[in-house]
C-alpha cells in the first residue's frame, strides 16, 4: 500500500543577490532549484516546491511561503533543521508544518506585502550594497507618501507593469502603501492582493520621480490614469526589494515570518 501524501508548508528567508530569481531555470542558479534539492535530501525523494511569489533576480525575502507534497514522514523540526544543513548560507527555512491538501501557497494567499529599502546619503555603502538601493540625491519621504496614497484601492496598474508581464488583467487591489524615513534610510511598504511583473519596483521608481513635482499626488494620479508604462518612472534596482510577508486565512495556521533586527524601521 502506497504511503499517504502529505502537504508541507514552509517559510523561506533568502538573500537573492546570487540567484536568477525564484523560478527554476535551465542555465542559471535559481532559488527554487536550491530549495528543492535541500528538501529532496530530507525527504529521500524528489520534492517540487510551489511558492507564494516568484521573486526576480536579486530580490530578497523574509517571508516567502512555499508548499510541497511528499510521502515522507518527518517532524516539523526535521524539515527545518535538515533542509538548513543542505542549504547555502544565504537561504534558510524558518518554519515548516503539515497543512491540509487544500492549501496552496500561491492561490490561497489573500495578501502579499513587500518592503523596499533605500539608503539616502551622499556616500555609497560597502555593507548595504546588495541590501538597499543607494540614492544620493535628496528624498522627500513626506512628498512620496502623498503620491503613494493615490495608489490605494483597486486600479488598472498598466503604467507600472513590465512589457514581459503575462498577467491577463492589469487590475490589482492595493490595500496600503506607506513611506517612512529613519535617518539615512527610506522604507516603502506596500500590501496588495497580487502584483504585476515589476510592479513594486516600477512604483518605487515613479515615487522617486514625482516627489520633486510641485504636486506629487497629482503627478502620481496622472501616471496611474495614463495606463502607459512610458509615463512612469524607471524600474528601481532589485537589491532594495524584499518579499516581506504573505497572509492567509487563519484556518491555514501559517505564522508571520520571524524577521530579525535588520531592516526594521520604527513603527
Rosetta silent file (secondary structure, phi, psi, omega in degrees, C-alpha in Angstrom):
SEQUENCE: XXXXXXXXXXXXXXXXXXXXXXXXXXXXXXXXXXXXXXXXXXXXXXXXXXXXXXXXXXXXXXXXXXXXXXXXXXXXXXXXXXXXXXXXXXXXXXXXXXXXXXXXXXXXXXXXXXXXXXXXXXXXXXXXXXXXXXXXXXXXXXXXXXXXXXXXXXXXXXXXXXXXXXXXXXXXXXXXXXXXXXXXXXXXXXXXXXXXXXXXXXXXXXXXXXXXXXXXXXXXXXXXXXXXXXXXXXXXXXXXXXXXXXXXXXXXXXXXXXXXXXXXXXX
SCORE:     score description
SCORE:     0.000 S_00000001
   1 L     0.000  130.198 -177.746    0.000    0.000    0.000 S_00000001
   2 L   -68.182  144.657  178.425    1.387    3.375   -1.035 S_00000001
   3 L   -68.100  146.586 -179.849    2.232    5.852    1.703 S_00000001
   4 L   -66.950  142.027  177.875   -0.174    8.732    2.147 S_00000001
   5 L   -84.495  132.949  177.512    0.805   12.006    0.523 S_00000001
   6 E  -115.324  150.406  174.588    1.227   14.931    2.891 S_00000001
   7 E  -108.677  126.664 -179.348    1.391   18.616    2.090 S_00000001
   8 E  -112.712  132.955  172.359    4.025   20.635    3.926 S_00000001
   9 E  -104.940  150.264 -179.598    4.112   24.424    4.073 S_00000001
  10 E  -148.959  155.173  173.599    7.300   26.314    4.896 S_00000001
  11 E  -109.652  129.556 -176.662    8.606   29.854    5.247 S_00000001
  12 E  -119.431  134.120  175.495   11.880   30.590    3.478 S_00000001
  13 E  -111.745  136.211  179.261   14.213   33.538    4.058 S_00000001
  14 E  -156.147  153.081  169.026   16.852   34.389    1.488 S_00000001
  15 L   -95.863  114.038 -172.799   19.298   36.907    0.115 S_00000001
  16 H   -85.628    7.615 -173.303   18.558   36.844   -3.594 S_00000001
  17 H   -55.740  -42.682 -173.159   21.779   38.534   -4.723 S_00000001
  18 H   -90.292    5.415 -172.026   23.417   35.405   -6.153 S_00000001
  19 L  -118.226  152.778  179.867   20.284   33.954   -7.763 S_00000001
  20 L   -87.246   31.462 -178.617   18.448   34.408  -11.044 S_00000001
  21 L   100.176  179.565 -179.330   15.151   34.687   -9.193 S_00000001
  22 L   -71.245  -49.329 -166.874   12.891   32.101   -7.611 S_00000001
  23 L   -66.229  138.840  179.213   11.755   30.165  -10.659 S_00000001
  24 L   -57.269  135.882  179.340   13.763   27.194  -11.889 S_00000001
  25 E  -135.187  145.964 -173.995   15.879   27.947  -14.951 S_00000001
  26 L   -67.213  -36.366 -171.895   17.854   25.617  -17.172 S_00000001
  27 L  -123.976   28.062  178.560   21.073   27.624  -17.312 S_00000001
  28 E  -149.727  156.807 -179.740   21.069   29.730  -14.143 S_00000001
  29 L   -81.331  118.209 -178.788   21.085   29.218  -10.390 S_00000001
  30 L  -113.262  158.489  176.265   17.557   29.649   -9.024 S_00000001
  31 H   -70.123  -36.099  179.230   16.166   29.653   -5.518 S_00000001
  32 H   -59.259  -48.843  179.727   13.558   27.061   -6.439 S_00000001
  33 H   -61.616  -41.291 -178.406   16.205   24.539   -7.503 S_00000001
  34 H   -62.881  -45.881 -179.110   18.290   25.294   -4.410 S_00000001
  35 H   -69.635  -42.017 -179.263   15.383   24.811   -2.006 S_00000001
  36 H   -63.138  -38.979  179.160   14.036   21.738   -3.782 S_00000001
  37 H   -62.926  -40.397  179.665   17.398   19.988   -3.668 S_00000001
  38 H   -68.122  -44.162 -179.784   17.645   20.508    0.096 S_00000001
  39 H   -67.456  -35.806  178.594   14.088   19.344    0.750 S_00000001
  40 H   -64.451  -36.241  176.967   14.524   16.346   -1.546 S_00000001
  41 H   -62.648  -44.511 -179.800   17.541   15.278    0.506 S_00000001
  42 H   -66.839  -39.820 -177.764   15.482   15.394    3.715 S_00000001
  43 H   -75.496  -23.675 -174.641   12.538   13.606    2.111 S_00000001
  44 L    72.790   18.826  179.044   14.663   10.955    0.449 S_00000001
  45 L  -159.651  164.406 -178.503   12.644   11.528   -2.707 S_00000001
  46 L   -63.463  130.583  178.451   12.074   14.211   -5.335 S_00000001
  47 L  -122.028  134.847  175.857   10.273   17.282   -3.972 S_00000001
  48 L  -116.663  125.311 -175.013    8.741   20.070   -6.071 S_00000001
  49 E  -103.170  139.796  174.605    8.045   23.374   -4.306 S_00000001
  50 E  -111.912  130.446 -175.679    5.349   25.922   -5.148 S_00000001
  51 E  -105.466  163.179  177.981    5.945   29.481   -3.919 S_00000001
  52 L   -77.144  -33.047 -178.368    3.640   32.349   -2.969 S_00000001
  53 L  -149.198  125.360 -177.837    5.527   34.886   -5.090 S_00000001
  54 L   -81.422   89.968 -179.500    8.093   34.397   -7.852 S_00000001
  55 L   -67.890  148.362 -178.190   10.704   36.950   -6.869 S_00000001
  56 L   -82.507  174.058  177.383   13.008   38.290   -9.584 S_00000001
  57 L   -56.240  131.365  176.501   16.796   38.101   -9.806 S_00000001
  58 L    83.563   -5.226 -179.772   18.445   39.933   -6.918 S_00000001
  59 L   -88.887  142.972 -175.071   15.237   40.292   -4.877 S_00000001
  60 E  -103.112  173.698  175.981   15.233   39.079   -1.264 S_00000001
  61 E  -151.181  136.789  167.606   12.624   37.523    1.026 S_00000001
  62 E  -102.522  -25.099 -173.934   11.959   37.313    4.722 S_00000001
  63 E  -134.087   40.534  174.375    8.591   35.638    4.341 S_00000001
  64 E   -67.244  127.935  178.555    8.452   33.566    1.164 S_00000001
  65 E  -106.193  134.440  177.488    5.866   30.813    1.683 S_00000001
  66 E  -129.021  163.825  166.551    6.097   27.524   -0.171 S_00000001
  67 E  -138.476  155.357  176.351    4.315   24.196   -0.159 S_00000001
  68 E  -151.495  153.243  179.242    5.345   20.759   -1.363 S_00000001
  69 E  -105.067  141.510 -178.543    3.845   17.273   -1.368 S_00000001
  70 E  -158.097  150.330  173.052    5.661   14.230   -0.062 S_00000001
  71 L   -91.365   -6.471 -179.181    5.049   10.742    1.220 S_00000001
  72 L   -70.636  138.907  178.240    7.970   11.133    3.640 S_00000001
  73 L  -102.754  107.431 -179.963    7.068   11.305    7.321 S_00000001
  74 L  -135.004  151.433  175.590    9.235   13.913    9.046 S_00000001
  75 L   -75.776  162.728  177.165    8.668   16.203   12.012 S_00000001
  76 H   -58.510  -41.498 -179.840    8.409   19.958   11.518 S_00000001
  77 H   -63.499  -39.580 -179.081   11.758   20.349   13.252 S_00000001
  78 H   -65.648  -38.056  178.204   13.363   17.761   10.961 S_00000001
  79 H   -62.155  -46.216 -176.539   12.208   19.600    7.826 S_00000001
  80 H   -68.708  -55.350 -176.274   13.678   22.900    9.026 S_00000001
  81 H   -67.118  -39.352 -179.757   16.941   21.667   10.529 S_00000001
  82 H   -65.326  -46.329  179.736   17.518   19.036    7.881 S_00000001
  83 H   -63.378  -40.345 -176.786   16.950   21.383    4.956 S_00000001
  84 H   -66.893  -23.034  175.151   19.126   24.081    6.509 S_00000001
  85 H   -71.868  -20.201 -177.486   22.076   21.697    6.698 S_00000001
  86 H  -106.084   -5.733 -179.427   21.879   21.363    2.908 S_00000001
  87 L   -92.193  150.451  175.944   21.120   24.995    2.035 S_00000001
  88 L   -69.207  166.338 -175.186   23.793   27.628    1.342 S_00000001
  89 L   -60.368  -22.658 -176.458   24.323   30.384    3.932 S_00000001
  90 L   -93.158    9.394  176.610   22.121   32.874    2.045 S_00000001
  91 E  -137.488  135.774 -179.959   18.987   30.682    2.149 S_00000001
  92 E  -153.901  133.545  169.110   17.260   29.270    5.236 S_00000001
  93 E   -71.600  139.432  179.764   13.957   27.681    6.184 S_00000001
  94 E  -110.741  -21.373 -176.844   12.398   29.456    9.171 S_00000001
  95 E  -163.920  150.213  174.043    9.301   27.317    9.769 S_00000001
  96 E  -155.526  148.996  176.489    7.581   24.223    8.392 S_00000001
  97 E  -166.982  157.126  176.429    4.474   22.233    9.218 S_00000001
  98 E   -73.953  139.051  177.866    1.944   19.886    7.671 S_00000001
  99 E  -128.917  170.867  178.059   -1.127   21.592    6.209 S_00000001
 100 L   -66.671  153.450 -179.730   -4.291   20.373    4.533 S_00000001
 101 L   -65.042  -15.053  178.156   -4.103   19.218    0.926 S_00000001
 102 L   -80.978  -10.812  179.524   -6.380   22.118    0.036 S_00000001
 103 L   -74.765  139.267  176.717   -3.720   24.676    0.944 S_00000001
 104 L  -138.241  121.817 -173.766   -1.878   26.307   -1.952 S_00000001
 105 L   -55.917  -37.979 -178.511    0.966   28.745   -1.297 S_00000001
 106 L   -88.055  -53.229 -171.726    0.064   30.947   -4.278 S_00000001
 107 L   -72.662  -26.059 -178.345   -3.673   30.582   -4.773 S_00000001
 108 L   -86.028   -8.662 -178.692   -4.637   30.661   -1.088 S_00000001
 109 L   -67.789  134.194  177.797   -2.748   33.888   -0.370 S_00000001
 110 L  -104.076  -15.143 -178.086   -5.024   36.825    0.427 S_00000001
 111 E  -159.905  138.268  174.331   -2.307   39.459    0.763 S_00000001
 112 E  -124.397  131.523 -178.628    1.350   39.889   -0.146 S_00000001
 113 E  -117.417  131.588  177.186    3.469   42.584    1.459 S_00000001
 114 E  -116.618  151.983  174.491    6.723   43.926    0.079 S_00000001
 115 E  -127.040  131.884  177.181    9.239   46.290    1.649 S_00000001
 116 E  -115.005  131.175 -175.261   11.617   48.442   -0.366 S_00000001
 117 E  -113.020  127.230  178.110   14.710   49.855    1.344 S_00000001
 118 E  -119.960  129.381  170.523   16.562   52.955    0.146 S_00000001
 119 E   -93.312  114.863 -173.592   19.847   54.238    1.540 S_00000001
 120 L  -113.785   90.241  176.468   19.663   58.000    1.036 S_00000001
 121 L  -157.888  169.730 -173.961   23.032   59.656    1.576 S_00000001
 122 L   -72.315  -30.483 -177.781   25.894   61.062   -0.469 S_00000001
 123 L  -102.665  139.401  176.802   28.268   58.130    0.030 S_00000001
 124 L   -71.329  164.829 -179.729   27.553   54.587   -1.048 S_00000001
 125 L  -106.685  140.237  172.926   27.697   51.738    1.470 S_00000001
 126 L   -80.019  -31.456 -176.169   30.080   48.821    1.426 S_00000001
 127 L   -86.300  -33.549 -174.170   27.839   46.724    3.682 S_00000001
 128 L   -99.638   15.271 -170.675   24.412   47.553    2.226 S_00000001
 129 L   -59.964  -30.057 -179.642   25.395   47.403   -1.446 S_00000001
 130 L  -113.825    5.641 -176.556   23.060   44.489   -2.242 S_00000001
 131 L  -111.619  -11.889  179.812   20.541   45.022    0.576 S_00000001
 132 L  -151.025  148.207  174.943   19.334   48.565   -0.174 S_00000001
 133 E   -79.921  130.860 -179.951   19.081   50.819   -3.197 S_00000001
 134 E   -93.961  117.724  175.916   21.520   53.729   -2.894 S_00000001
 135 L  -120.510  115.740 -174.401   20.028   57.084   -3.916 S_00000001
 136 L   -87.157  -23.480  179.764   22.375   60.003   -3.329 S_00000001
 137 L   -75.078  155.577 -177.979   20.033   62.868   -4.287 S_00000001
 138 L   -60.015  141.252  177.111   17.724   64.235   -1.556 S_00000001
 139 L  -119.575  131.968  176.646   14.477   62.332   -0.993 S_00000001
 140 L  -101.247   94.843 -176.080   11.328   63.898    0.432 S_00000001
 141 H   -62.566  -34.113  179.697    9.616   60.943    2.135 S_00000001
 142 H   -67.264  -40.075  176.558    6.542   63.019    3.007 S_00000001
 143 H   -65.061  -39.962  177.343    6.064   64.011   -0.636 S_00000001
 144 H   -63.361  -37.325  178.586    6.471   60.381   -1.650 S_00000001
 145 H   -64.848  -40.131  178.475    3.814   59.396    0.884 S_00000001
 146 H   -62.861  -39.164  177.994    1.331   61.902   -0.586 S_00000001
 147 H   -70.022  -42.001 -177.455    1.941   60.422   -4.021 S_00000001
 148 H   -62.156  -33.053 -177.990    1.810   56.821   -2.773 S_00000001
 149 H   -61.324  -23.188 -179.294   -1.615   57.361   -1.208 S_00000001
 150 H   -71.912  -13.106 -176.832   -3.080   57.767   -4.709 S_00000001
 151 H   -90.368  -12.018 -178.312   -2.347   54.103   -5.442 S_00000001
 152 L   -67.785  142.925 -178.665   -4.542   52.667   -2.708 S_00000001
 153 E   106.027 -173.312 -178.673   -7.644   50.844   -3.878 S_00000001
 154 E   -94.835  122.691 -176.400   -8.432   48.829   -6.992 S_00000001
 155 E  -142.428  165.477  166.628   -6.930   50.255  -10.174 S_00000001
 156 E   -84.403  112.728 -176.003   -5.625   49.415  -13.610 S_00000001
 157 L   -99.660   33.007 -179.038   -1.866   49.377  -12.949 S_00000001
 158 H   -58.030  -31.073 -179.418   -0.794   49.144  -16.603 S_00000001
 159 H   -66.073  -15.636 -175.072    1.545   52.117  -16.109 S_00000001
 160 H  -117.725   15.420  179.022    3.538   50.000  -13.656 S_00000001
 161 L  -104.977  143.832  179.046    3.707   46.650  -15.451 S_00000001
 162 L   -76.677  161.336  179.437    6.711   45.470  -17.430 S_00000001
 163 L   -68.771  -17.990  178.257    6.404   44.544  -21.082 S_00000001
 164 L   -84.179   -5.769 -176.209    7.246   40.944  -20.094 S_00000001
 165 L   -62.642  130.636 -178.044    4.192   40.734  -17.811 S_00000001
 166 L  -107.764    8.690  179.998    1.932   37.833  -18.786 S_00000001
 167 L   -65.435  139.869 -178.539   -0.977   38.579  -16.465 S_00000001
 168 L   -71.623  -28.576 -178.881   -4.358   38.562  -18.234 S_00000001
 169 L  -126.978  138.486  177.003   -5.606   41.559  -16.259 S_00000001
 170 L   -88.644    3.221 -176.975   -3.741   44.718  -15.154 S_00000001
 171 E   -84.233  127.774  177.039   -6.228   45.351  -12.339 S_00000001
 172 E  -138.095  159.968  179.536   -4.913   44.912   -8.808 S_00000001
 173 E  -114.713  110.165  177.285   -6.074   45.988   -5.355 S_00000001
 174 E   -91.619  121.655 -177.674   -3.507   47.843   -3.262 S_00000001
 175 E   -84.783  -46.279 -179.341   -4.506   47.856    0.398 S_00000001
 176 E  -145.121  146.116  168.616   -1.781   50.025    1.890 S_00000001
 177 E  -137.150  129.860 -177.830    1.271   51.995    0.816 S_00000001
 178 E  -138.486  130.700  178.199    3.457   53.665    3.416 S_00000001
 179 E  -115.971  128.827 -178.697    6.667   55.681    3.037 S_00000001
 180 E  -137.676  150.551  174.658    8.816   56.383    6.094 S_00000001
 181 E  -114.990  141.155  172.788   12.230   57.826    6.817 S_00000001
 182 E  -139.104   97.242 -176.351   14.593   56.740    9.596 S_00000001
 183 L    63.601 -123.460 -179.583   17.855   58.647    9.437 S_00000001
 184 L   -85.434    0.870 -178.139   19.530   57.846    6.129 S_00000001
 185 E  -107.086  140.827  172.745   17.034   55.114    5.274 S_00000001
 186 E  -120.117  130.131 -176.715   13.696   55.442    3.487 S_00000001
 187 E  -115.195  133.823  176.667   11.287   52.499    3.684 S_00000001
 188 E  -121.246  116.219  178.811    8.397   51.852    1.312 S_00000001
 189 E  -108.856  132.194  178.447    5.860   49.230    2.394 S_00000001
 190 E  -136.781  133.961  177.063    3.140   48.040    0.039 S_00000001
 191 E  -123.758  134.273 -179.100    0.449   45.400    0.567 S_00000001
 192 E  -151.860  165.602  178.298   -1.800   44.118   -2.210 S_00000001
 193 L   -70.286  -33.852  178.928   -3.790   41.073   -3.207 S_00000001
 194 L  -165.082  172.798 -175.111   -1.386   40.425   -6.095 S_00000001
 195 L  -136.549  153.731  169.964    1.143   42.206   -8.307 S_00000001
 196 L   -86.250  165.233 -179.206    2.052   42.657  -11.942 S_00000001
 197 L   -61.628  125.412 -179.156    5.590   41.899  -13.130 S_00000001
 198 L    66.656   13.477 -174.402    7.984   44.566  -11.734 S_00000001
 199 H   -59.087  -47.247 -177.462    5.003   46.460  -10.300 S_00000001
 200 H   -65.542  -45.851 -178.588    6.568   47.312   -6.929 S_00000001
 201 H   -66.276  -32.694  176.604    9.918   48.357   -8.392 S_00000001
 202 H   -72.923  -34.415  174.698    8.169   50.474  -11.032 S_00000001
 203 H   -64.348  -45.266  179.657    6.060   52.137   -8.346 S_00000001
 204 H   -60.115  -46.033  179.130    9.197   52.921   -6.333 S_00000001
 205 H   -60.040  -36.879  178.895   10.904   54.397   -9.399 S_00000001
 206 H   -72.396  -39.604  176.612    7.865   56.567  -10.072 S_00000001
 207 H   -59.790  -39.283  179.161    7.656   57.741   -6.458 S_00000001
 208 H   -66.588  -29.418  177.615   11.274   58.850   -6.688 S_00000001
 209 H   -76.566  -50.563 -171.517   10.411   60.847   -9.816 S_00000001
 210 H   -76.192  -15.310 -179.053    7.177   62.543   -8.708 S_00000001
 211 L   -61.773  -21.327 -179.805    8.435   63.515   -5.229 S_00000001
 212 L   -92.396   -2.680  178.129   10.146   66.525   -6.817 S_00000001
 213 L   -74.478  158.921  178.991    6.974   67.755   -8.565 S_00000001
 214 L   -64.869  -31.076  176.869    5.064   70.751   -7.189 S_00000001
 215 L  -132.687   86.568 -176.405    2.078   68.449   -6.580 S_00000001
 216 H   -58.742  -36.137 -179.299    3.334   64.845   -6.157 S_00000001
 217 H   -64.388  -44.975  179.441   -0.178   63.470   -5.595 S_00000001
 218 H   -65.853  -37.815  178.906   -1.497   64.946   -8.841 S_00000001
 219 H   -63.499  -41.563  178.252    1.575   63.752  -10.713 S_00000001
 220 H   -68.167  -39.761  176.628    1.047   60.208   -9.486 S_00000001
 221 H   -58.358  -40.409 -179.570   -2.657   60.358  -10.338 S_00000001
 222 H   -66.035  -41.052  177.721   -1.746   61.374  -13.890 S_00000001
 223 H   -63.378  -47.552 -179.183    0.691   58.471  -14.272 S_00000001
 224 H   -59.567  -44.783 -177.794   -1.844   55.977  -12.927 S_00000001
 225 H   -68.719  -25.868 -177.813   -4.614   57.294  -15.184 S_00000001
 226 H   -67.393  -29.077 -175.726   -2.385   57.176  -18.265 S_00000001
 227 L    54.732   27.708 -174.652   -2.101   53.372  -18.128 S_00000001
 228 L  -122.691  115.823 -178.819    1.115   53.950  -20.080 S_00000001
 229 H   -57.651  -29.219 -178.272    4.403   52.484  -18.834 S_00000001
 230 H   -68.819  -18.540  179.939    6.281   55.258  -20.648 S_00000001
 231 H   -86.312  -14.083 -177.597    4.710   57.837  -18.318 S_00000001
 232 L   -90.801  172.843 -178.549    6.002   56.123  -15.158 S_00000001
 233 L   -78.968  177.293  179.582    9.470   56.226  -13.638 S_00000001
 234 L   -69.544  161.611  177.444   12.344   53.782  -14.169 S_00000001
 235 L   -73.290  122.507 -179.430   12.411   50.347  -12.589 S_00000001
 236 L   -67.907  153.741 -178.595   14.093   50.587   -9.180 S_00000001
 237 L   -59.576  148.585 -177.128   17.065   48.248   -8.510 S_00000001
 238 H   -70.691  -27.390 -172.750   16.192   44.734   -7.272 S_00000001
 239 H   -64.223  -17.891  179.306   18.535   44.752   -4.268 S_00000001
 240 H   -89.276   -3.542 -171.601   16.272   47.022   -2.232 S_00000001
 241 E  -100.981  136.365  179.445   13.186   44.812   -2.552 S_00000001
 242 E  -131.460  129.348  166.014   12.015   42.227   -0.020 S_00000001
 243 E   -75.049  106.900 -166.949    9.024   39.886   -0.087 S_00000001
 244 E   -87.273  -47.164 -176.426    8.168   40.660    3.499 S_00000001
 245 E  -159.453  145.393  174.120    5.083   38.646    4.385 S_00000001
 246 E  -120.737  128.349 -176.632    2.315   36.571    2.814 S_00000001
 247 E  -106.127  144.967  179.528   -1.026   36.394    4.611 S_00000001
 248 L  -133.399  167.134  173.967   -3.578   33.580    4.565 S_00000001
 249 L   -62.427  144.769 -176.378   -6.896   32.848    6.226 S_00000001
 250 H   -54.309  -26.643 -177.466   -6.365   31.778    9.863 S_00000001
 251 H   -59.678  -24.190 -179.098   -7.616   28.260    9.106 S_00000001
 252 H   -83.667  -15.749  176.255   -4.291   27.512    7.397 S_00000001
 253 L    55.694   41.558  174.771   -2.284   28.471   10.522 S_00000001
 254 L   -89.849  117.254 -176.089    0.629   29.996    8.575 S_00000001
 255 L   -76.066  166.409  171.779    2.532   32.214   11.045 S_00000001
 256 L   -70.275  149.861  178.572    4.127   35.563   10.330 S_00000001
 257 L   -63.033  148.315 -176.928    7.823   35.285    9.414 S_00000001
 258 L   -66.615  -27.249  179.350   10.140   35.615   12.414 S_00000001
 259 L    65.042 -152.042 -178.071   12.058   38.530   10.897 S_00000001
 260 L   179.369 -169.890 -177.824   15.026   39.930   12.772 S_00000001
 261 L   -76.725  -27.919 -178.509   16.824   43.045   13.910 S_00000001
 262 L   -77.125  152.041  174.284   17.867   44.153   10.452 S_00000001
 263 L    57.808   38.692  178.158   15.593   46.144    8.153 S_00000001
 264 L  -115.841   93.610  176.714   13.166   47.068   10.922 S_00000001
 265 L   -71.726  161.584  179.383   12.075   50.702   10.644 S_00000001
 266 L   -63.875  150.738 -178.641   10.286   52.269   13.604 S_00000001
 267 L   -67.244    0.000    0.000    6.540   51.658   13.830 S_00000001
